[in-house]
Amino acid sequence: MADLTVKLGNLILKNPVMTASGTFGYGMEYHNFFDISRLGAVVVKGIRMEVSDGNPTPRVAEVTGGMINAIGLQGPGVDKFLHDEHYMPFLRKVGATTIVNIWGKSLEEYGEVAAAMDSESDGISALEINISCPNVKEGGAAFGTDIKLAQSVVAMVRKNTKLPIITKLSPNVTNIGDFACAAVDAGSDMVSLINTLGAMAIDIETRRPKIANVCGGLSGACVKPVAIKMVYDVAKRVKVPIIGMGGIMNAADAIEFLIAGASAIAVGTANFINPMATIEIIDGINEYLDRHNIKSVSEIINSVRL
């Protein structure tokens, strides 16, 4: 068996396979299928200070090659996440390497969430900052599509935690490399990409949008070529570890991201189709390395031949 260990700055993972936030809940349901501590990391669904009810239903629509969702970042809030037995205490109990995705409706709230996680950080390996949510205090602009606001969020989180920071980048920008550089300059230890692409679907019989929020985020196999290019572009711009995601359905997809420049990958929509997808991807990466007589997964990271 090849060495699947990956080093993300000071964070060492047993393998490069993570879950994408929002597609794996908080791990409990999937633990019925396999031991989630086998994963490189579980990235939990986004947490803000208060309870969030999310958007009205319907929230999900299947489209060609993927799905559109507008869940609305539903979540239990910081206090319940940290103390309720179904959330962080459960993840500690099963020994899962846990990365907490955080968000806020204001710059200040990002700082508050980061500080709360930092104060009870036992079992939390890193924070992933979701900068693709509405900035209520700034006229509804998304933090992730305004480079100065994005930098401000990262700097605020950095000021309030000693935990490693991952900034999750939006693909809905002109040049994602500029945003990656801005995040790193503001103190991000890593970047993850891509988040979902803005999308819409219409029921032609009713002429109404298929989701109540009208528009949502596109994910699934159809976005993979876009995500691969963006990971490749960002890998040429920053020296920090990159976590690649977007349309990873199997081991071959995951390997493609690693070759393009990702140091680890996150599986999202595939979890809805096959709850064992992440485990099959771990096994598939190992099989690939053995077949090519490669001793360590680190040897294929950023190894694209031009």
One Martini backbone bead per residue (centre of mass of N, CA, C, O) as a GRO file, in nm:
protein
  306
    1MET     BB    1   0.096   0.036   0.022
    2ALA     BB    2   0.067   0.351  -0.005
    3ASP     BB    3   0.138   0.679   0.078
    4LEU     BB    4  -0.138   0.901   0.182
    5THR     BB    5   0.000   1.123   0.310
    6VAL     BB    6  -0.069   1.469   0.401
    7LYS     BB    7   0.061   1.810   0.389
    8LEU     BB    8  -0.098   2.102   0.548
    9GLY     BB    9   0.130   2.229   0.665
   10ASN     BB   10   0.052   2.151   1.001
   11LEU     BB   11  -0.141   1.954   0.855
   12ILE     BB   12  -0.209   1.605   0.900
   13LEU     BB   13  -0.311   1.351   0.676
   14LYS     BB   14  -0.390   1.017   0.604
   15ASN     BB   15  -0.547   1.151   0.360
   16PRO     BB   16  -0.684   1.342   0.071
   17VAL     BB   17  -0.985   1.280   0.182
   18MET     BB   18  -1.269   1.481   0.176
   19THR     BB   19  -1.536   1.678   0.267
   20ALA     BB   20  -1.792   1.872   0.159
   21SER     BB   21  -1.953   2.124   0.257
   22GLY     BB   22  -2.302   2.024   0.285
   23THR     BB   23  -2.268   1.685   0.207
   24PHE     BB   24  -2.223   1.553   0.534
   25GLY     BB   25  -2.296   1.720   0.748
   26TYR     BB   26  -2.178   1.578   1.076
   27GLY     BB   27  -2.141   1.240   1.010
   28MET     BB   28  -2.352   1.044   1.143
   29GLU     BB   29  -2.496   0.909   0.900
   30TYR     BB   30  -2.226   0.794   0.765
   31HIS     BB   31  -2.141   0.611   1.014
   32ASN     BB   32  -2.341   0.377   0.922
   33PHE     BB   33  -2.137   0.289   0.677
   34PHE     BB   34  -1.870   0.419   0.814
   35ASP     BB   35  -1.565   0.508   0.934
   36ILE     BB   36  -1.492   0.849   0.947
   37SER     BB   37  -1.185   0.825   1.044
   38ARG     BB   38  -1.076   0.739   0.751
   39LEU     BB   39  -1.066   1.017   0.682
   40GLY     BB   40  -0.890   1.291   0.636
   41ALA     BB   41  -1.170   1.471   0.645
   42VAL     BB   42  -1.428   1.650   0.812
   43VAL     BB   43  -1.652   1.879   0.662
   44VAL     BB   44  -1.869   2.077   0.789
   45LYS     BB   45  -2.139   2.235   0.814
   46GLY     BB   46  -2.219   2.546   0.842
   47ILE     BB   47  -2.122   2.799   1.092
   48ARG     BB   48  -2.286   3.013   1.310
   49MET     BB   49  -2.392   3.172   1.582
   50GLU     BB   50  -2.672   3.112   1.484
   51VAL     BB   51  -2.950   2.993   1.396
   52SER     BB   52  -3.032   2.834   1.072
   53ASP     BB   53  -3.303   2.773   0.842
   54GLY     BB   54  -3.293   2.873   0.568
   55ASN     BB   55  -3.456   2.794   0.291
   56PRO     BB   56  -3.704   2.742   0.104
   57THR     BB   57  -3.906   2.522  -0.050
   58PRO     BB   58  -3.739   2.414  -0.290
   59ARG     BB   59  -3.366   2.335  -0.289
   60VAL     BB   60  -3.362   2.107  -0.518
   61ALA     BB   61  -3.215   2.029  -0.852
   62GLU     BB   62  -3.204   1.838  -1.122
   63VAL     BB   63  -2.943   1.814  -1.366
   64THR     BB   64  -2.734   1.797  -1.609
   65GLY     BB   65  -2.465   1.655  -1.438
   66GLY     BB   66  -2.642   1.753  -1.172
   67MET     BB   67  -2.696   2.025  -0.928
   68ILE     BB   68  -2.924   2.243  -0.758
   69ASN     BB   69  -2.869   2.468  -0.476
   70ALA     BB   70  -3.065   2.634  -0.182
   71ILE     BB   71  -3.036   2.599   0.140
   72GLY     BB   72  -2.904   2.847   0.330
   73LEU     BB   73  -2.722   2.758   0.568
   74GLN     BB   74  -2.813   2.546   0.755
   75GLY     BB   75  -2.803   2.560   1.128
   76PRO     BB   76  -2.729   2.532   1.489
   77GLY     BB   77  -2.495   2.676   1.583
   78VAL     BB   78  -2.243   2.707   1.801
   79ASP     BB   79  -2.343   2.588   2.072
   80LYS     BB   80  -2.464   2.323   1.962
   81PHE     BB   81  -2.217   2.221   1.811
   82LEU     BB   82  -2.022   2.207   2.069
   83HIS     BB   83  -2.248   2.037   2.277
   84ASP     BB   84  -2.396   1.849   2.109
   85GLU     BB   85  -2.398   1.501   2.052
   86HIS     BB   86  -2.439   1.539   1.720
   87TYR     BB   87  -2.162   1.682   1.694
   88MET     BB   88  -1.867   1.743   1.822
   89PRO     BB   89  -1.876   1.512   2.032
   90PHE     BB   90  -1.902   1.291   1.816
   91LEU     BB   91  -1.639   1.348   1.656
   92ARG     BB   92  -1.455   1.293   1.895
   93LYS     BB   93  -1.545   1.001   1.965
   94VAL     BB   94  -1.461   0.885   1.661
   95GLY     BB   95  -1.193   1.044   1.553
   96ALA     BB   96  -1.237   1.283   1.370
   97THR     BB   97  -1.120   1.483   1.135
   98THR     BB   98  -1.191   1.833   1.191
   99ILE     BB   99  -1.363   2.073   0.985
  100VAL     BB  100  -1.480   2.408   1.015
  101ASN     BB  101  -1.738   2.570   0.875
  102ILE     BB  102  -1.766   2.926   0.830
  103TRP     BB  103  -2.003   3.202   0.903
  104GLY     BB  104  -2.150   3.529   0.810
  105LYS     BB  105  -2.338   3.847   0.805
  106SER     BB  106  -2.063   3.961   0.913
  107LEU     BB  107  -1.755   4.046   0.999
  108GLU     BB  108  -1.795   4.010   1.307
  109GLU     BB  109  -1.909   3.719   1.301
  110TYR     BB  110  -1.663   3.575   1.204
  111GLY     BB  111  -1.497   3.644   1.458
  112GLU     BB  112  -1.684   3.508   1.665
  113VAL     BB  113  -1.669   3.220   1.557
  114ALA     BB  114  -1.364   3.186   1.569
  115ALA     BB  115  -1.338   3.235   1.876
  116ALA     BB  116  -1.522   3.002   1.967
  117MET     BB  117  -1.351   2.774   1.839
  118ASP     BB  118  -1.085   2.845   1.983
  119SER     BB  119  -1.193   2.800   2.285
  120GLU     BB  120  -1.304   2.491   2.162
  121SER     BB  121  -1.061   2.309   1.987
  122ASP     BB  122  -1.112   2.028   2.056
  123GLY     BB  123  -1.090   1.847   1.748
  124ILE     BB  124  -1.000   2.098   1.583
  125SER     BB  125  -0.801   2.143   1.289
  126ALA     BB  126  -0.988   2.359   1.129
  127LEU     BB  127  -1.082   2.643   0.924
  128GLU     BB  128  -1.352   2.718   0.700
  129ILE     BB  129  -1.413   2.985   0.484
  130ASN     BB  130  -1.719   3.123   0.393
  131ILE     BB  131  -1.732   3.369   0.114
  132SER     BB  132  -2.044   3.286  -0.020
  133CYS     BB  133  -2.207   3.506   0.144
  134PRO     BB  134  -2.401   3.739   0.254
  135ASN     BB  135  -2.349   4.094   0.303
  136VAL     BB  136  -2.559   4.270   0.484
  137LYS     BB  137  -2.390   4.543   0.554
  138GLU     BB  138  -2.319   4.552   0.212
  139GLY     BB  139  -2.586   4.522   0.025
  140GLY     BB  140  -2.554   4.193  -0.046
  141ALA     BB  141  -2.279   4.125  -0.094
  142ALA     BB  142  -2.035   3.907  -0.167
  143PHE     BB  143  -1.744   3.830  -0.024
  144GLY     BB  144  -1.623   3.645  -0.271
  145THR     BB  145  -1.657   3.904  -0.501
  146ASP     BB  146  -1.481   4.090  -0.301
  147ILE     BB  147  -1.158   4.139  -0.241
  148LYS     BB  148  -1.165   4.323   0.013
  149LEU     BB  149  -1.370   4.159   0.177
  150ALA     BB  150  -1.220   3.894   0.175
  151GLN     BB  151  -0.973   3.999   0.328
  152SER     BB  152  -1.125   4.093   0.582
  153VAL     BB  153  -1.224   3.817   0.673
  154VAL     BB  154  -0.953   3.675   0.705
  155ALA     BB  155  -0.832   3.879   0.905
  156MET     BB  156  -1.048   3.837   1.124
  157VAL     BB  157  -0.999   3.536   1.171
  158ARG     BB  158  -0.695   3.549   1.229
  159LYS     BB  159  -0.734   3.731   1.492
  160ASN     BB  160  -0.935   3.481   1.633
  161THR     BB  161  -0.711   3.252   1.555
  162LYS     BB  162  -0.482   2.955   1.566
  163LEU     BB  163  -0.600   2.811   1.354
  164PRO     BB  164  -0.622   2.684   1.069
  165ILE     BB  165  -0.676   2.834   0.741
  166ILE     BB  166  -0.950   2.812   0.509
  167THR     BB  167  -1.031   2.937   0.187
  168LYS     BB  168  -1.336   2.953   0.020
  169LEU     BB  169  -1.378   2.978  -0.319
  170SER     BB  170  -1.517   3.155  -0.571
  171PRO     BB  171  -1.607   3.115  -0.923
  172ASN     BB  172  -1.770   3.409  -0.942
  173VAL     BB  173  -1.509   3.523  -1.108
  174THR     BB  174  -1.264   3.645  -1.308
  175ASN     BB  175  -1.004   3.591  -1.091
  176ILE     BB  176  -0.914   3.350  -0.867
  177GLY     BB  177  -0.611   3.412  -0.815
  178ASP     BB  178  -0.649   3.687  -0.677
  179PHE     BB  179  -0.807   3.572  -0.431
  180ALA     BB  180  -0.593   3.381  -0.330
  181CYS     BB  181  -0.377   3.594  -0.275
  182ALA     BB  182  -0.545   3.766  -0.078
  183ALA     BB  183  -0.589   3.545   0.136
  184VAL     BB  184  -0.291   3.491   0.197
  185ASP     BB  185  -0.214   3.786   0.273
  186ALA     BB  186  -0.437   3.775   0.522
  187GLY     BB  187  -0.370   3.454   0.650
  188SER     BB  188  -0.403   3.209   0.479
  189ASP     BB  189  -0.300   2.866   0.473
  190MET     BB  190  -0.539   2.805   0.269
  191VAL     BB  191  -0.721   2.668  -0.015
  192SER     BB  192  -1.055   2.631  -0.154
  193LEU     BB  193  -1.165   2.458  -0.467
  194ILE     BB  194  -1.486   2.490  -0.560
  195ASN     BB  195  -1.753   2.641  -0.550
  196THR     BB  196  -2.039   2.712  -0.663
  197LEU     BB  197  -2.230   2.778  -0.942
  198GLY     BB  198  -2.424   2.986  -1.087
  199ALA     BB  199  -2.785   2.897  -1.112
  200MET     BB  200  -3.064   2.772  -1.330
  201ALA     BB  201  -3.411   2.639  -1.325
  202ILE     BB  202  -3.695   2.546  -1.544
  203ASP     BB  203  -4.031   2.484  -1.557
  204ILE     BB  204  -4.209   2.458  -1.854
  205GLU     BB  205  -4.504   2.409  -1.744
  206THR     BB  206  -4.497   2.656  -1.518
  207ARG     BB  207  -4.254   2.872  -1.544
  208ARG     BB  208  -4.084   2.789  -1.295
  209PRO     BB  209  -3.871   2.765  -1.071
  210LYS     BB  210  -3.724   2.477  -0.916
  211ILE     BB  211  -3.650   2.689  -0.696
  212ALA     BB  212  -3.740   2.912  -0.449
  213ASN     BB  213  -3.469   3.100  -0.489
  214VAL     BB  214  -3.433   3.052  -0.815
  215CYS     BB  215  -3.132   3.047  -0.732
  216GLY     BB  216  -2.808   2.868  -0.738
  217GLY     BB  217  -2.589   2.586  -0.700
  218LEU     BB  218  -2.357   2.424  -0.900
  219SER     BB  219  -2.311   2.067  -0.916
  220GLY     BB  220  -2.098   1.819  -1.017
  221ALA     BB  221  -1.968   1.676  -1.297
  222CYS     BB  222  -2.004   1.939  -1.483
  223VAL     BB  223  -1.771   2.118  -1.311
  224LYS     BB  224  -1.485   1.992  -1.333
  225PRO     BB  225  -1.331   2.147  -1.562
  226VAL     BB  226  -1.343   2.416  -1.414
  227ALA     BB  227  -1.200   2.329  -1.151
  228ILE     BB  228  -0.934   2.235  -1.271
  229LYS     BB  229  -0.847   2.507  -1.388
  230MET     BB  230  -0.852   2.666  -1.120
  231VAL     BB  231  -0.642   2.498  -0.973
  232TYR     BB  232  -0.417   2.539  -1.177
  233ASP     BB  233  -0.409   2.849  -1.157
  234VAL     BB  234  -0.358   2.871  -0.846
  235ALA     BB  235  -0.092   2.697  -0.835
  236LYS     BB  236   0.067   2.941  -0.988
  237ARG     BB  237   0.014   3.168  -0.741
  238VAL     BB  238   0.049   2.970  -0.493
  239LYS     BB  239   0.217   2.804  -0.197
  240VAL     BB  240  -0.022   2.686  -0.082
  241PRO     BB  241  -0.247   2.476  -0.006
  242ILE     BB  242  -0.482   2.276  -0.200
  243ILE     BB  243  -0.836   2.227  -0.216
  244GLY     BB  244  -1.010   2.016  -0.425
  245MET     BB  245  -1.326   2.086  -0.604
  246GLY     BB  246  -1.563   1.956  -0.834
  247GLY     BB  247  -1.699   1.665  -0.954
  248ILE     BB  248  -1.623   1.432  -0.761
  249MET     BB  249  -1.692   1.071  -0.826
  250ASN     BB  250  -1.390   0.955  -0.832
  251ALA     BB  251  -1.063   0.867  -0.841
  252ALA     BB  252  -0.990   0.996  -1.112
  253ASP     BB  253  -1.081   1.279  -1.035
  254ALA     BB  254  -0.895   1.317  -0.792
  255ILE     BB  255  -0.625   1.279  -0.943
  256GLU     BB  256  -0.657   1.519  -1.131
  257PHE     BB  257  -0.638   1.733  -0.907
  258LEU     BB  258  -0.358   1.659  -0.804
  259ILE     BB  259  -0.208   1.708  -1.071
  260ALA     BB  260  -0.309   2.017  -1.093
  261GLY     BB  261  -0.240   2.103  -0.749
  262ALA     BB  262  -0.362   1.940  -0.533
  263SER     BB  263  -0.327   1.815  -0.190
  264ALA     BB  264  -0.641   1.791  -0.180
  265ILE     BB  265  -0.980   1.661  -0.144
  266ALA     BB  266  -1.341   1.711  -0.214
  267VAL     BB  267  -1.650   1.555  -0.151
  268GLY     BB  268  -1.989   1.590  -0.258
  269THR     BB  269  -2.236   1.495  -0.449
  270ALA     BB  270  -2.154   1.189  -0.436
  271ASN     BB  271  -2.279   1.136  -0.149
  272PHE     BB  272  -2.581   1.123  -0.255
  273ILE     BB  273  -2.534   0.867  -0.443
  274ASN     BB  274  -2.271   0.758  -0.260
  275PRO     BB  275  -2.182   0.692   0.066
  276MET     BB  276  -1.894   0.539  -0.037
  277ALA     BB  277  -1.716   0.730  -0.212
  278THR     BB  278  -1.470   0.806  -0.033
  279ILE     BB  279  -1.361   0.517   0.010
  280GLU     BB  280  -1.331   0.446  -0.291
  281ILE     BB  281  -1.123   0.674  -0.344
  282ILE     BB  282  -0.902   0.585  -0.159
  283ASP     BB  283  -0.863   0.306  -0.293
  284GLY     BB  284  -0.813   0.418  -0.584
  285ILE     BB  285  -0.556   0.573  -0.528
  286ASN     BB  286  -0.391   0.334  -0.433
  287GLU     BB  287  -0.414   0.166  -0.693
  288TYR     BB  288  -0.277   0.370  -0.876
  289LEU     BB  289  -0.004   0.382  -0.733
  290ASP     BB  290   0.060   0.080  -0.757
  291ARG     BB  291   0.039   0.061  -1.072
  292HIS     BB  292   0.281   0.303  -1.086
  293ASN     BB  293   0.496   0.275  -0.861
  294ILE     BB  294   0.396   0.469  -0.624
  295LYS     BB  295   0.472   0.553  -0.289
  296SER     BB  296   0.343   0.855  -0.302
  297VAL     BB  297   0.105   1.100  -0.332
  298SER     BB  298   0.304   1.348  -0.343
  299GLU     BB  299   0.421   1.280  -0.639
  300ILE     BB  300   0.143   1.391  -0.798
  301ILE     BB  301   0.153   1.668  -0.705
  302ASN     BB  302   0.182   1.888  -0.943
  303SER     BB  303   0.240   1.680  -1.229
  304VAL     BB  304   0.185   1.813  -1.481
  305ARG     BB  305   0.230   1.763  -1.834
  306LEU     BB  306   0.345   2.003  -2.093
   0.00000   0.00000   0.00000
